[in-house]
């Protein structure tokens, strides 16, 4: 994956992220392994997420770089306490084989022929 985005790609991702709400909040505890795994799960599910980070600007910038380095993500935007991060979704391989058939319909019961 390339670590850089073209200006057009960055602009499109910013537009998509505008309506998103932050899915991960990083508080006083900082960036722990649990928070990092939650960010990884969110990136796998959504590909583009917002993160709210507390602390001063230098700490937020360090957090952004650490997240991007550890998870292979790309920083799209950093405004105030909000970070926007993007990572391509992994491609899922569909199993090859015969397509499944519909299950057989149950037979109708006819009660007219009872003796």
C-alpha positions in Angstrom: 0.0 0.0 0.0 1.3 3.4 -0.8 1.8 5.7 2.1 0.8 8.8 0.1 -2.5 9.9 -1.3 -3.0 12.0 -4.3 -4.7 15.4 -3.6 -7.8 14.2 -5.3 -8.0 11.0 -3.3 -7.4 13.0 -0.1 -10.1 15.5 -1.0 -12.6 12.6 -1.7 -11.7 10.9 1.7 -12.2 14.2 3.6 -15.6 14.6 2.0 -16.6 11.1 3.0 -15.3 11.6 6.5 -17.1 14.9 7.0 -20.4 13.2 8.1 -18.7 10.5 10.3 -18.7 10.5 14.0 -15.6 9.5 16.0 -15.6 5.8 16.6 -12.7 5.6 19.0 -11.9 8.0 21.8 -8.3 8.1 23.2 -8.3 9.7 26.7 -5.8 10.2 29.5 -4.7 6.6 29.3 -3.1 7.2 25.9 -2.7 4.8 23.1 -2.7 1.3 24.7 -2.6 -2.0 22.9 -6.4 -2.4 23.6 -7.1 0.9 21.9 -4.8 0.1 19.0 -6.6 -3.3 18.5 -10.0 -1.5 18.6 -8.8 1.0 15.9 -7.6 -2.0 13.9 -11.0 -3.6 14.1 -12.7 -0.4 13.1 -10.4 0.1 10.1 -11.0 -3.4 9.0 -14.8 -2.9 9.2 -15.1 0.6 7.8 -11.8 1.5 6.1 -12.2 5.2 7.0 -12.6 6.3 10.6 -12.4 9.3 12.9 -10.6 9.2 16.2 -10.9 11.8 19.0 -7.7 12.3 20.9 -7.0 14.3 24.1 -3.8 16.0 25.1 -1.6 18.6 23.6 -0.9 19.0 19.9 2.5 17.3 19.9 1.1 14.3 21.8 -1.8 14.0 19.2 0.7 14.2 16.3 2.8 11.5 17.9 -0.3 9.3 18.4 -1.3 9.8 14.8 2.1 8.7 13.5 2.2 5.7 15.9 -1.3 4.6 14.7 -0.3 4.9 11.1 3.0 3.1 11.5 1.6 0.2 13.6 -1.5 -0.4 11.5 -0.3 0.4 8.0 -2.9 3.2 7.7 -2.8 6.6 6.0 -3.4 9.9 7.8 -6.0 11.8 5.9 -6.6 14.8 8.1 -5.7 16.1 11.6 -7.8 19.0 12.7 -7.8 19.9 16.4 -8.5 16.8 18.4 -9.9 14.8 15.5 -7.8 12.4 13.4 -9.1 10.9 10.2 -7.4 7.6 9.2 -7.8 5.4 6.1 -6.7 1.9 5.3 -7.9 -0.2 2.3 -10.2 -3.0 3.2 -8.7 -6.5 2.7 -10.0 -8.3 -0.3 -12.1 -11.3 0.6 -11.7 -14.4 -1.5 -14.9 -16.1 -2.3 -14.7 -19.9 -2.2 -14.9 -21.4 -5.6 -17.2 -24.3 -6.2 -20.6 -25.3 -7.2 -23.3 -22.8 -6.3 -25.7 -24.0 -3.7 -29.2 -25.1 -4.8 -32.3 -23.9 -3.1 -33.6 -26.4 -0.5 -36.3 -28.7 -1.7 -39.9 -27.5 -1.0 -41.8 -29.7 1.4 -44.5 -31.8 -0.3 -48.1 -30.6 0.0 -50.4 -33.0 2.0 -53.6 -33.9 0.4 -56.3 -34.9 2.9 -59.0 -35.6 0.4 -58.0 -39.2 -0.3 -58.2 -40.5 3.3 -60.2 -43.7 3.8 
